């Protein structure tokens, strides 16, 4: 019996129903998403970018894709990624509609965490199909972003009739769709900013203080500690709390505040705010004894007065 010859794997570009993709706003996000869609067989056809940095990103992640005006991008594309800053998005949508750039049946995808699909209403009234697909990921503007999209959650908001299309696009980019109600988008985005953006600030401050304390490689010292803390927090939530605040070590916290005032006064307000929040959560979960919390909260209140 003759063996059946192995079939050649299908080139993504040969798949049916591939879309022409355009990017309006070549910041860190748009070119990475378009490059990811290209791996799934879609065709990036145009990108707009103003700054030199955005043009370099587009050239690196979307080689041979022409740089055009936003109106020209919409003219060529069936799927348009609107990847501009949150505050610029409403004005961009209104401007594109007023100039007649939006076509009926065109998929308009924005990547703002703050907004749902409603911000695209002017375009929807012009016949466009509105999707809000926000990747819960921090971007560097390099090719590594495309790899990081594998397994990345996307906050998805769209009309019910477009739900399957929205989820399919996320899956094609290697992501995991997570449905977010329109009215919950600002809270959803605040939660991500609280966790990710503030984490960068905390880590950067911690590294600066360690350098001041004489540590030669603060990144190497913090890496295992922060990795374990993050893993424990994701697994156990507040039960993962450790350290002097959770234990009620008021004297240690007072010493911290004193040292921060001497060496990094700009870090004191953040330390006090996070310590107070940590104490409140530790108390609420029965980890911090009330009799110890009184002295601790007194130290934190005194720190605010100085």
C-alpha positions as CSV (number, residue, x, y, z in Angstrom):
1,X,0.0,0.0,0.0
2,X,1.5,3.3,-1.1
3,X,1.9,5.9,1.6
4,X,-0.1,9.1,1.1
5,X,2.3,12.0,0.3
6,X,2.4,14.6,3.0
7,X,0.6,17.8,2.1
8,X,2.4,21.0,2.0
9,X,1.3,23.4,4.8
10,X,-1.1,26.0,3.6
11,X,0.5,29.5,3.2
12,X,-1.5,31.9,5.3
13,X,-1.7,34.2,2.2
14,X,-3.6,31.5,0.4
15,X,-6.4,31.3,2.9
16,X,-9.8,32.6,1.8
17,X,-11.5,35.8,3.1
18,X,-8.2,37.6,3.9
19,X,-8.7,41.3,4.6
20,X,-6.7,44.3,3.5
21,X,-5.5,45.9,6.7
22,X,-4.7,49.6,7.3
23,X,-3.2,51.3,10.3
24,X,-4.0,54.8,11.4
25,X,-1.4,55.8,14.0
26,X,1.9,54.0,13.8
27,X,2.6,54.1,17.5
28,X,3.8,51.1,19.4
29,X,0.6,49.1,19.1
30,X,-0.7,49.4,15.6
31,X,2.2,48.0,13.6
32,X,2.6,45.1,16.0
33,X,-1.1,44.2,15.6
34,X,-0.9,44.5,11.8
35,X,2.2,42.4,11.7
36,X,0.4,39.8,13.8
37,X,-2.6,39.8,11.4
38,X,-0.2,39.4,8.5
39,X,1.0,36.2,10.1
40,X,-2.6,35.0,10.0
41,X,-2.8,35.7,6.3
42,X,-4.3,39.2,6.2
43,X,-2.6,41.8,4.0
44,X,-1.3,45.1,5.5
45,X,-1.8,47.6,2.7
46,X,-1.2,51.0,4.2
47,X,-0.1,52.8,7.4
48,X,-0.1,56.4,8.5
49,X,2.5,57.9,10.8
50,X,3.7,61.4,11.5
51,X,6.8,61.3,13.7
52,X,10.1,59.9,12.7
53,X,9.8,57.2,15.4
54,X,6.4,56.0,14.1
55,X,7.8,55.9,10.5
56,X,10.7,53.8,11.7
57,X,8.4,51.4,13.6
58,X,6.2,51.0,10.5
59,X,9.3,50.3,8.3
60,X,10.6,47.7,10.7
61,X,7.4,45.8,11.4
62,X,5.5,46.4,8.1
63,X,8.3,46.5,5.4
64,X,7.1,47.6,2.0
65,X,3.8,48.8,3.3
66,X,3.3,52.4,2.0
67,X,3.1,55.4,4.4
68,X,-0.1,57.3,3.5
69,X,-2.5,59.8,5.0
70,X,-5.3,58.5,7.2
71,X,-7.9,59.1,4.5
72,X,-5.7,57.1,2.0
73,X,-5.4,54.3,4.5
74,X,-9.1,54.0,4.8
75,X,-9.5,54.1,1.0
76,X,-7.3,51.0,0.6
77,X,-8.3,49.0,3.7
78,X,-11.2,46.7,4.6
79,X,-10.0,46.4,8.2
80,X,-8.7,49.6,9.7
81,X,-6.8,49.7,13.0
82,X,-7.2,53.1,14.8
83,X,-4.3,53.0,17.2
84,X,-4.0,56.6,18.4
85,X,-3.9,57.9,22.0
86,X,-7.3,57.7,23.9
87,X,-7.9,61.4,24.0
88,X,-7.3,61.7,20.2
89,X,-9.7,58.9,19.3
90,X,-13.1,60.7,19.3
91,X,-11.8,63.6,17.2
92,X,-10.1,61.2,14.7
93,X,-13.3,59.3,14.2
94,X,-15.4,62.4,13.7
95,X,-12.9,63.8,11.3
96,X,-12.7,60.7,9.2
97,X,-16.5,60.6,9.0
98,X,-16.8,64.3,8.1
99,X,-14.3,63.9,5.2
100,X,-16.2,60.9,3.9
101,X,-13.3,58.6,4.4
102,X,-15.4,55.9,6.1
103,X,-17.1,53.3,3.9
104,X,-20.1,51.2,4.6
105,X,-19.1,47.6,5.5
106,X,-15.6,48.7,6.6
107,X,-14.3,47.1,9.8
108,X,-13.1,49.9,12.2
109,X,-11.1,48.6,15.1
110,X,-9.8,50.8,17.9
111,X,-7.4,49.6,20.6
112,X,-8.2,52.1,23.4
113,X,-8.8,50.5,26.8
114,X,-10.9,53.4,28.0
115,X,-13.5,53.4,25.2
116,X,-15.9,50.7,24.1
117,X,-17.6,50.5,20.7
118,X,-19.7,53.6,21.3
119,X,-16.9,56.0,20.6
120,X,-17.2,54.7,17.0
121,X,-20.9,55.7,16.7
122,X,-20.3,58.4,14.1
123,X,-18.6,55.8,11.9
124,X,-21.3,53.3,12.7
125,X,-23.9,55.7,11.4
126,X,-21.9,55.9,8.2
127,X,-22.1,52.1,7.8
128,X,-18.8,51.0,9.4
129,X,-18.6,47.9,11.6
130,X,-17.3,49.0,15.0
131,X,-15.0,46.8,17.2
132,X,-13.0,47.7,20.4
133,X,-10.1,45.3,20.8
134,X,-7.7,46.3,23.6
135,X,-4.6,44.1,24.1
136,X,-3.8,43.8,27.8
137,X,-0.1,44.1,27.1
138,X,2.7,46.7,27.3
139,X,4.3,47.4,24.0
140,X,7.9,48.2,23.1
141,X,7.4,49.1,19.4
142,X,9.6,46.2,18.3
143,X,9.2,42.8,16.9
144,X,9.1,41.3,20.4
145,X,5.5,42.7,20.7
146,X,4.3,40.3,18.0
147,X,5.6,37.3,20.1
148,X,4.1,38.6,23.3
149,X,0.6,38.7,21.7
150,X,0.5,34.9,22.0
151,X,-1.8,34.2,24.9
152,X,-2.4,37.9,25.6
153,X,-5.9,38.8,26.8
154,X,-7.8,41.3,24.8
155,X,-10.7,43.4,26.2
156,X,-13.4,43.0,23.5
157,X,-16.4,45.2,23.1
158,X,-18.7,45.2,20.1
159,X,-22.3,44.9,19.0
160,X,-23.6,41.4,19.6
161,X,-23.9,40.7,15.9
162,X,-20.1,41.4,15.5
163,X,-19.1,39.4,18.6
164,X,-17.9,36.4,16.6
165,X,-16.0,38.5,14.1
166,X,-14.2,40.4,17.0
167,X,-13.3,37.2,18.8
168,X,-12.0,35.6,15.6
169,X,-9.7,38.5,14.9
170,X,-8.3,38.3,18.5
171,X,-7.7,34.6,18.1
172,X,-6.0,35.1,14.8
173,X,-3.6,37.5,16.5
174,X,-2.8,34.7,19.0
175,X,-4.8,36.4,21.8
176,X,-7.6,35.4,24.2
177,X,-10.8,37.4,23.9
178,X,-12.4,38.7,27.2
179,X,-15.8,40.3,26.7
180,X,-16.1,43.7,28.5
181,X,-19.4,45.5,28.7
182,X,-19.5,49.0,27.3
183,X,-20.1,50.7,30.6
184,X,-17.3,48.7,32.3
185,X,-14.5,49.8,30.0
186,X,-13.2,52.7,32.1
187,X,-13.1,50.5,35.2
188,X,-11.4,47.7,33.3
189,X,-8.8,50.1,32.0
190,X,-8.2,51.7,35.4
191,X,-7.6,48.2,36.8
192,X,-4.9,47.5,34.1
193,X,-3.2,50.9,34.6
194,X,-3.2,50.4,38.4
195,X,-1.5,47.0,38.0
196,X,0.9,47.5,35.1
197,X,1.7,51.2,34.8
198,X,2.2,51.8,38.5
199,X,4.2,48.6,38.7
200,X,6.8,50.1,36.4
201,X,7.0,53.2,38.6
202,X,7.4,51.1,41.8
203,X,10.1,48.9,40.3
204,X,12.0,51.9,38.9
205,X,11.9,53.6,42.3
206,X,13.0,50.4,44.1
207,X,16.0,50.0,41.7
208,X,17.1,53.6,42.3
209,X,16.9,53.1,46.1
210,X,18.9,49.9,45.9
211,X,21.6,51.7,43.9
212,X,21.7,54.4,46.5
213,X,22.1,51.6,49.1
214,X,25.1,50.3,47.3
215,X,23.6,47.4,45.4
216,X,25.5,46.9,42.1
217,X,22.9,44.9,40.2
218,X,19.4,45.9,41.5
219,X,17.7,44.3,38.6
220,X,19.3,40.9,39.4
221,X,18.3,41.3,43.1
222,X,14.7,42.3,42.3
223,X,14.1,39.8,39.5
224,X,13.5,36.6,41.6
225,X,11.8,38.5,44.4
226,X,9.3,40.4,42.2
227,X,8.7,37.3,40.0
228,X,7.8,35.3,43.1
229,X,5.7,38.1,44.5
230,X,3.8,38.4,41.3
231,X,3.2,34.7,41.0
232,X,2.0,34.5,44.6
233,X,-0.3,37.5,44.2
234,X,-1.9,36.0,41.0
235,X,-2.3,32.7,42.7
236,X,-3.4,33.8,46.2
237,X,-4.5,37.5,46.0
238,X,-4.2,39.2,49.4
239,X,-3.1,36.0,51.1
240,X,0.2,36.5,49.4
241,X,0.9,39.7,51.5
242,X,4.2,39.7,53.4
243,X,6.4,42.3,54.9
244,X,6.4,44.8,57.8
245,X,3.0,46.4,57.0
246,X,1.2,43.1,56.9
247,X,3.0,42.0,60.1
248,X,2.2,45.3,61.9
249,X,5.9,46.2,62.4
250,X,5.4,49.9,63.1
251,X,9.0,50.5,64.1
252,X,10.3,49.1,60.8
253,X,7.8,51.2,58.8
254,X,8.9,54.3,60.7
255,X,12.5,53.6,59.9
256,X,11.6,53.2,56.2
257,X,9.9,56.5,56.2
258,X,12.8,58.2,57.9
259,X,15.3,56.8,55.4
260,X,13.2,57.7,52.4
261,X,12.9,61.3,53.7
262,X,16.7,61.5,53.8
263,X,17.6,59.8,50.5
264,X,14.5,59.9,48.3
265,X,11.9,62.4,49.5
266,X,9.9,62.1,46.3
267,X,9.2,58.4,47.2
268,X,7.6,59.1,50.6
269,X,4.1,60.0,49.4
270,X,3.9,56.8,47.3
271,X,5.3,54.6,50.1
272,X,2.8,56.0,52.7
273,X,-0.2,55.6,50.3
274,X,0.7,52.0,49.4
275,X,1.5,51.1,53.0
276,X,-1.9,52.5,54.1
277,X,-3.7,50.6,51.3
278,X,-1.8,47.4,52.2
279,X,-2.7,47.8,55.9
280,X,-6.3,48.2,55.1
281,X,-6.4,45.1,53.0
282,X,-4.4,43.1,55.5
283,X,-6.8,44.2,58.3
284,X,-9.9,43.3,56.1
285,X,-8.5,39.8,55.5
286,X,-7.6,39.1,59.1
287,X,-3.8,39.1,58.5
288,X,-3.0,42.3,60.5
289,X,-4.0,42.2,64.1
290,X,-6.1,45.3,65.2
291,X,-3.9,45.9,68.2
292,X,-0.8,46.1,65.9
293,X,-2.6,48.1,63.2
294,X,-3.2,51.1,65.6
295,X,0.5,51.8,66.1
296,X,1.1,51.2,62.4
297,X,-1.6,53.6,61.2
298,X,-0.3,56.1,63.7
299,X,3.2,56.0,62.1
300,X,1.6,56.4,58.7
301,X,-0.5,59.4,59.8
302,X,2.6,61.0,61.4
303,X,4.4,60.5,58.1
304,X,1.7,62.5,56.3
305,X,2.1,65.4,58.8
306,X,5.8,65.9,58.4
